[in-house]
C-alpha cells in the first residue's frame, strides 16, 4: 500500500513537472514554481525588488515568476521597459484585477487601477487637461515658504522632517484640488493623510489577496481598515464634489474639481465618463501627490546631510543664481540650477521611491524581447533594478549627481523612469517634479542641514517598503544660513 502511494506521488510530481515545463515553453526563463505558492517563498517580502533584480542576474533581464498560480513577467531592463511601455504601449497598457483596487480606486473607476479602454482614455485626457488648468491656480510657493517657517521655528533644535513635509504637501494638494487653505493640523487633512497611510500599509495584504483570492472572505483587520479608510476618503471627496457642483461657474475656475467639471461638461454625452469617474480621478491626485514627493524630499534631505560636499555645491549654485539680492528661488529658476536638478534626479534614481511600479497587464497577445506574451499576462516593472543596472550605470550604488551633468555642467538625463513611461505614466508627474524642485530649492537656500549630534543616519537598506520606499525616520538640525555664509 505504501509503495503504491509513493508511486502515485511520484507520478503526480512527474505530471506536474512535465505539464509546467510544457506550459512555460514560450515564456521567458525563470525559477521553477512550486505547487500553489509558485515562487513566493523565493521573494523577500521586505525587499522584493532586490530579490527580483537578483533573479535577473541568473535568468536574464526579462524574468518569469509565479505569484501563486498566476504567471508574472518582470522587466528589469531600461531597453525592455521602453519596448513595452513606448514601442508597444497599447499592448502593455492594461491593469490586472486588483482586490484593493476596488477600494483604492473606487471599484477601479480611477485612472490608476482602471484597465485600458475607451473610458480610461477619455478620463485620462480630462484629468491631464484639468491638472494643467488647476496648477496655474495653486500657490505652491506659499506652501513651500510655510514649511521653511515651520523648520525655522525649531530654532536649530532637532526634529523629524518627513511628517512636516507630508502635511505641507497635503495642504498644497488640498488647495489644488478643493481650492481651500487648511492649517497643517486640520482635522480633514489629517483624515485624508491617515487614509493614505492605511492604503500604503495595506500593500502586502493586497498582494497576498490577489495571489490567493479565497482569502478575501476571511475578515482580516487590514481589510476592514482599508475599507474604512476608503469610506472616509470617499465621503470627503463626494461632499466636496457636491459643493463644487452647486457653486460652479464656467468663467471662474477655482481649482482642480472646477477644471474637471468644466471638462466633464464639455465632453460628448456618450455615458463613458460619469461623475463617479470624475470624483475618482480627483481623489487619485491626493495619494501619490502627497506620498511620492514627500518621500523624495525626505530622501533628498537625507543625502544632503550624508554628503556635506554635495550640500555645499547646492548652496553655492543657489547663491550664485539668486545673486546679491538674496531673493528666494521660484519655479522659473529651474533651468538655471542644473546641479540641483541633477541632485534630484540622482535621488530619484538611487532611491527608486516606487521600486515596483503599479502592475501592468497585456491587452492582447504580443511579444517582448523576442518572447511570446499571451493576453492578460501580469507585468511587473522593476524600476529599482532598472536604476541599479550595472550595464547602464557606472557604480550604481554610489550617490553621484554629476552623472547627470554633461561636460558643460548642463543637465543631461537618460535611463531614469521614476514616473514610468508611455500611456500609463504618472498623471501627476508635472506637479510632483515642480513640488520637489521648489520645496528643495527654498529649503536649501534658507538652511544648512546636519545630522543629530552623536547619531548617524539610518542605512539606505533600512528603508521601509510600501507603495513608496520611505526613508527610515531620522532627526536633523535645520540651521539658518546667515548672509555671511551666502
C-alpha positions in Angstrom: 0.0 0.0 0.0 2.8 2.4 1.0 4.7 1.6 -2.2 1.6 2.3 -4.3 1.0 5.7 -2.6 4.7 6.6 -3.1 4.4 5.5 -6.8 1.3 7.7 -7.2 3.0 10.7 -5.6 6.0 10.3 -7.9 3.6 10.1 -10.9 1.8 13.2 -9.8 5.1 15.1 -9.4 6.3 13.9 -12.8 3.0 15.0 -14.4 3.2 18.4 -12.6 6.8 19.0 -13.8 6.1 17.9 -17.3 2.9 20.0 -17.7 4.6 23.0 -16.1 7.5 22.8 -18.5 5.2 22.4 -21.4 3.1 25.5 -20.4 6.2 27.6 -19.9 8.0 26.6 -23.1 7.3 30.0 -24.8 7.7 32.2 -21.7 10.9 34.0 -20.6 13.1 31.9 -18.3 12.6 32.0 -14.6 12.7 29.8 -11.4 10.6 26.7 -11.4 7.3 27.3 -9.5 6.2 25.2 -6.5 2.5 24.0 -6.5 0.0 26.6 -5.1 2.6 29.1 -3.9 4.6 29.5 -7.1 7.8 31.4 -6.4 6.6 33.4 -3.4 9.0 31.7 -1.0 11.9 32.9 -3.1 10.9 36.6 -2.9 11.9 38.6 0.2 8.8 40.5 1.3 10.7 43.4 2.7 12.8 44.0 -0.4 11.0 42.1 -3.3 12.5 44.5 -5.9 16.0 43.4 -4.8 15.1 39.7 -4.9 13.7 40.1 -8.4 16.8 42.0 -9.5 18.9 39.1 -8.3 16.8 36.7 -10.3 17.7 38.8 -13.4 21.4 38.0 -12.8 20.6 34.3 -13.3 17.7 34.3 -15.8 18.1 37.5 -17.8 16.6 41.0 -17.8 13.1 39.6 -18.6 12.1 37.1 -15.9 9.0 34.9 -15.5 7.8 34.2 -12.0 4.7 32.7 -10.4 2.6 34.5 -7.8 0.7 31.5 -6.7 -0.7 30.1 -9.9 -0.6 33.5 -11.7 2.2 33.9 -14.2 4.0 37.3 -14.0 6.6 38.8 -16.3 9.2 41.0 -14.6 11.0 43.7 -16.6 14.5 44.5 -15.2 16.0 46.5 -18.1 15.6 50.0 -19.4 15.6 48.8 -23.1 12.9 46.2 -22.5 10.8 48.7 -20.5 10.9 51.1 -23.4 9.9 48.4 -25.8 6.9 47.5 -23.6 5.8 51.0 -22.5 6.6 53.1 -25.5 7.1 51.0 -28.6 4.2 48.6 -27.8 2.4 51.0 -25.5 -1.2 49.8 -26.0 -0.2 46.1 -25.8 1.1 46.6 -22.2 -1.3 49.4 -21.1 -3.8 47.1 -19.2 -4.2 46.7 -15.5 -4.7 43.3 -13.8 -7.6 42.9 -11.4 -6.5 44.1 -8.0 -8.5 43.4 -4.9 -7.6 46.7 -3.2 -8.0 48.5 -6.5 -11.8 48.2 -5.8 -11.1 50.1 -2.5 -8.3 52.4 -3.5 -9.7 53.1 -7.0 -13.4 53.2 -6.2 -14.3 50.0 -8.0 -11.5 50.6 -10.4 -13.1 53.7 -11.8 -10.0 55.8 -11.2 -7.0 56.4 -13.5 -4.5 54.3 -11.6 -6.3 51.0 -11.3 -8.8 51.1 -14.2 -7.8 49.0 -17.2 -7.0 50.4 -20.6 -10.2 51.1 -22.5 -12.2 53.9 -24.2 -13.4 55.2 -20.8 -9.9 55.4 -19.4 -8.6 57.2 -22.5 -11.3 59.9 -22.1 -10.8 60.1 -18.4 -7.1 60.4 -18.6 -7.3 63.2 -21.2 -9.8 65.0 -18.9 -7.5 64.6 -15.9 -4.4 65.9 -17.7 -6.2 68.9 -19.1 -7.8 69.7 -15.7 -4.4 69.4 -13.9 -2.7 71.8 -16.3 -5.5 74.4 -15.7 -5.6 73.9 -12.0 -1.8 74.1 -11.5 -1.9 77.7 -12.6 -4.3 78.5 -9.8 -2.4 76.7 -7.0 0.1 78.7 -5.0 2.8 76.1 -4.3 5.3 78.8 -3.4 3.2 79.8 -0.3 3.2 76.2 1.0 6.9 75.8 0.4 7.5 79.1 2.3 5.3 78.0 5.2 7.3 74.8 5.5 10.5 76.9 5.7 8.9 78.9 8.5 8.0 75.7 10.3 11.6 74.4 10.0 12.9 77.7 11.3 10.6 77.5 14.4 12.7 74.7 15.7 15.5 77.3 16.2 18.2 74.8 15.3 16.8 72.1 17.6 16.5 68.5 16.2 13.2 67.3 14.6 11.9 64.6 12.3 11.3 66.1 8.8 9.1 63.6 7.0 5.6 64.3 8.5 6.1 68.0 8.3 6.9 67.7 4.6 4.0 65.3 4.1 1.5 67.6 5.8 2.7 70.6 3.9 2.2 68.8 0.6 -1.2 67.5 1.7 -2.2 71.1 2.3 -0.8 72.1 -1.1 -2.8 69.3 -2.7 -6.0 70.3 -0.8 -5.6 73.8 -2.2 -5.0 72.5 -5.7 -7.9 70.0 -5.6 -10.5 71.8 -3.5 -9.4 75.4 -3.6 -9.2 75.6 0.2 -6.5 76.5 2.6 -6.1 74.5 5.8 -3.9 74.6 8.8 -1.2 71.9 8.9 -3.1 70.1 11.7 -6.5 70.5 10.1 -8.8 67.6 11.0 -10.0 67.0 7.5 -6.4 66.9 6.2 -5.5 64.5 8.9 -8.3 62.2 7.9 -7.0 62.1 4.3 -3.4 61.7 5.3 -4.4 58.8 7.7 -6.3 57.2 4.8 -3.2 57.3 2.6 -1.2 55.7 5.5 -3.7 52.8 5.7 -3.6 52.3 1.9 0.2 52.3 1.9 0.4 49.8 4.7 -2.1 47.5 3.0 0.2 46.7 0.1 1.5 43.4 1.4 -2.1 42.2 2.2 -3.2 43.4 -1.2 -0.6 41.3 -3.0 -1.5 38.2 -0.9 -5.2 38.6 -1.6 -4.5 38.9 -5.3 -2.4 35.8 -5.2 -4.9 33.8 -3.1 -8.4 35.4 -3.8 -10.1 33.0 -1.4 -8.6 34.9 1.5 -10.8 37.9 0.8 -13.6 36.0 2.5 -11.7 36.0 5.8 -12.4 39.1 7.8 -8.8 40.3 8.2 -8.4 43.5 10.2 -6.3 45.1 7.5 -9.2 44.7 5.0 -11.6 46.3 7.5 -9.2 49.2 8.0 -8.7 49.7 4.2 -12.4 49.7 3.6 -13.0 52.2 6.4 -10.2 54.4 5.0 -11.8 54.3 1.6 -15.1 55.2 3.0 -13.6 58.2 4.8 -11.8 59.4 1.7 -14.9 58.9 -0.5 -17.1 60.8 2.0 -14.8 63.8 1.9 -14.4 63.8 -1.9 -18.1 63.3 -2.7 -19.1 66.1 -0.3 -16.5 68.4 -1.9 -17.7 67.5 -5.3 -21.3 68.2 -4.4 -20.3 71.6 -3.1 -18.4 72.4 -6.3 -21.4 71.3 -8.5 -23.7 73.7 -6.6 -21.3 76.7 -6.8 -19.7 76.0 -10.2 -19.2 79.0 -12.6 -17.8 78.3 -16.0 -16.0 81.6 -16.2 -14.4 81.2 -12.7 -12.3 78.0 -12.5 -11.1 77.9 -8.9 -9.3 74.5 -8.6 -8.9 71.0 -10.0 -12.5 70.0 -9.3 -13.8 73.0 -11.1 -11.4 72.3 -14.0 -12.6 68.7 -14.1 -16.3 69.8 -14.1 -15.5 72.1 -17.0 -14.0 69.3 -19.0 -16.8 66.9 -18.0 -19.5 69.4 -19.2 -17.6 69.9 -22.5 -17.4 66.1 -23.2 -19.6 64.3 -25.6 -22.5 62.8 -23.6 -21.8 59.2 -24.5 -22.0 57.8 -21.0 -18.4 56.6 -20.9 -17.2 59.0 -18.2 -19.6 59.5 -15.3 -19.5 61.7 -12.2 -18.1 58.8 -10.3 -15.1 58.7 -12.7 -14.6 62.4 -12.2 -14.5 62.0 -8.4 -12.2 59.0 -8.6 -9.8 60.9 -10.8 -9.7 63.9 -8.4 -9.0 61.5 -5.4 -6.3 59.9 -7.5 -4.1 63.0 -7.2 -4.1 63.2 -3.4 -2.5 59.9 -2.6 0.5 59.9 -5.0 0.7 63.7 -4.8 1.5 63.6 -1.1 3.3 60.3 -0.6 5.7 60.3 -3.6 7.0 64.0 -3.4 7.3 63.8 0.4 9.3 60.6 0.2 11.6 62.1 -2.4 12.1 65.4 -0.5 12.9 63.5 2.7 15.4 61.3 0.9 16.9 64.4 -0.6 17.4 65.9 2.8 19.0 62.6 3.9 21.5 62.7 1.1 22.3 66.4 1.6 23.2 65.5 5.2 25.1 62.4 4.3 27.2 64.2 1.7 28.1 67.6 3.0 30.3 68.4 -0.1 27.2 67.9 -2.3 25.1 70.1 0.0 27.9 72.8 -0.2 27.7 72.7 -4.0 24.0 73.0 -3.9 24.3 76.1 -1.7 27.0 77.6 -3.9 24.9 77.3 -7.1 21.7 78.6 -5.4 23.7 81.6 -4.0 25.2 82.3 -7.4 21.8 82.2 -9.3 19.9 84.2 -6.6 22.6 86.9 -6.7 23.3 89.6 -4.2 19.6 90.4 -3.8 19.1 87.3 -1.7 15.8 86.7 -3.4 14.2 83.3 -3.0 14.1 80.6 -5.7 11.0 80.2 -7.9 9.9 77.5 -10.4 11.2 79.8 -13.2 14.7 79.3 -11.8 14.7 75.6 -12.6 16.6 75.8 -15.9 19.4 77.8 -14.2 20.0 75.3 -11.4 21.4 72.2 -13.2 23.2 70.9 -10.2 20.1 70.9 -8.1 18.2 69.2 -10.9 21.0 66.6 -11.2 20.9 66.1 -7.4 17.1 65.5 -7.5 17.5 63.1 -10.5 20.1 61.1 -8.7 17.9 60.9 -5.6 15.1 59.6 -7.9 17.5 57.1 -9.4 19.2 55.7 -6.4 16.1 55.6 -4.2 13.6 54.5 -6.8 10.8 55.6 -4.5 8.3 53.4 -6.3 10.6 50.4 -6.8 7.9 48.2 -8.3 5.5 50.3 -10.4 1.8 49.6 -10.4 1.5 46.3 -12.3 0.6 46.3 -16.0 -1.2 43.6 -18.0 -1.2 42.8 -21.7 -4.3 43.8 -23.6 -3.7 41.3 -26.4 -1.3 38.5 -27.5 2.0 40.2 -28.1 5.8 39.7 -27.7 8.6 41.3 -25.7 12.3 40.9 -26.1 11.7 38.0 -28.5 9.3 36.1 -26.2 5.6 35.5 -26.9 3.5 37.0 -24.2 -0.2 36.0 -24.0 -3.1 38.4 -23.4 -3.9 39.1 -19.7 -0.4 38.4 -18.5 0.6 40.5 -15.5 3.7 42.5 -16.0 5.9 44.0 -13.2 8.2 47.0 -13.9 11.2 46.7 -11.6 12.3 50.3 -11.5 14.8 49.6 -8.8 16.6 47.1 -11.0 16.5 49.4 -13.9 18.0 52.2 -11.9 20.8 50.0 -10.5 21.6 48.1 -13.6 25.5 48.0 -13.9 25.2 47.7 -17.7 23.8 51.3 -17.7 25.1 52.9 -14.6 28.8 53.2 -13.5 29.0 52.3 -9.8 25.2 52.3 -9.5 25.1 52.2 -5.7 27.2 55.4 -5.3 25.5 58.7 -5.0 26.8 60.9 -7.8 24.7 63.8 -9.0 27.5 64.6 -11.6 26.4 61.6 -13.6 23.5 63.7 -14.9 25.7 66.7 -16.0 27.4 67.0 -19.3 30.9 68.4 -19.9 29.5 71.9 -19.8 27.7 71.3 -16.5 24.3 71.2 -18.1 21.6 68.7 -17.2 21.7 65.5 -19.3 19.2 62.8 -18.1 18.8 59.4 -19.7 17.8 56.0 -18.3 15.7 57.2 -15.4 12.0 56.1 -15.3 10.8 57.3 -11.9 7.4 58.2 -13.1 7.2 55.2 -15.6 6.6 56.0 -19.3 4.1 55.7 -22.1 0.4 55.7 -21.8 0.3 54.7 -18.1 3.0 57.1 -16.9 2.2 59.1 -13.7 -0.6 61.6 -14.4 0.7 63.9 -11.6 4.3 63.9 -12.8 4.4 67.6 -13.6 3.1 68.5 -10.1 5.4 66.2 -8.4 8.5 67.4 -10.2 7.6 71.1 -9.5 6.9 70.4 -5.9 10.1 68.6 -5.3 12.2 71.2 -7.0 10.6 74.3 -5.4 10.5 72.8 -1.9 14.1 71.7 -2.0 15.3 75.0 -3.7 13.6 77.0 -0.9 14.8 74.8 1.9 18.4 74.6 0.7 18.6 78.4 0.1 17.5 79.0 3.7 19.1 76.2 5.7 22.1 74.1 6.2 21.1 70.6 7.2 23.0 68.4 9.7 22.5 65.1 11.4 21.6 65.0 15.1 24.8 65.3 17.0 26.1 62.0 18.3 24.0 59.9 16.0 24.3 58.5 12.5 21.8 58.4 9.6 20.0 55.1 9.1 21.3 52.9 6.3 19.7 53.1 2.9 18.8 49.4 3.0 16.8 50.0 6.2 14.2 51.8 4.1 10.6 51.0 4.6 8.9 49.3 1.7 5.2 50.1 1.0 3.6 51.7 -2.0 6.6 54.0 -1.9 10.1 53.4 -0.5 10.3 55.6 2.6 13.5 56.5 4.4 13.7 55.2 8.0 12.8 58.1 10.3 15.7 60.3 11.3 16.2 63.5 13.2 18.1 66.5 11.8 19.0 70.1 12.5 17.9 72.9 10.1 20.5 75.7 10.7 19.6 79.0 9.2 22.2 80.3 6.7 23.2 83.8 7.6 24.2 86.4 5.0 27.9 85.9 5.6 27.6 82.2 4.7 25.8 83.0 1.4 
